[in-house]
């Protein structure tokens, strides 16, 4: 709280005297914050309203049932090329070497928990792979891959994990019907206030 108040005070200094006029589109500060003087302005002079186009840029979630998947498609062979270009440096030539997270295999489950969590033995829904990769990968340049490249690298990863054949094509219709090995190892948290699948 103290850090936030200090940040707001710095913004007040940067925005000039309290008598400055509010520009069109400025975001109005509607809350109260300890430490702000009573003459603090209603607007700090930065920010803008989130219009429909801006919201749409971030409204890209993909659900377990496939809702939200975009158009496009990719093959296992295309995915091998994408993986070699954008993924291999962090995950190894076969998705097992690292140095970052292992993507292939992972072994069995002992006492209800996998010894290593990988796509092949731990990921519950293949569709959420699309969501994660599109948002977070490649690590240094997230959002770089096209929808076709994302479908392709998923096809390749599923093939490396022996979940789909070498001639598989992933798209908005085929990806949701892929059954992951760990699909039934998760249960829905139906307790009051529960938030979803748990293991």
Beta strands, then each sheet from edge to edge (+ up, - down):
strand 1: 73-75
strand 2: 109-110
strand 3: 113-114
strand 4: 169-171
strand 5: 187-188
strand 6: 197-198
sheet 1: 1+ 4-
sheet 2: 2+ 3-
sheet 3: 5+ 6-
end
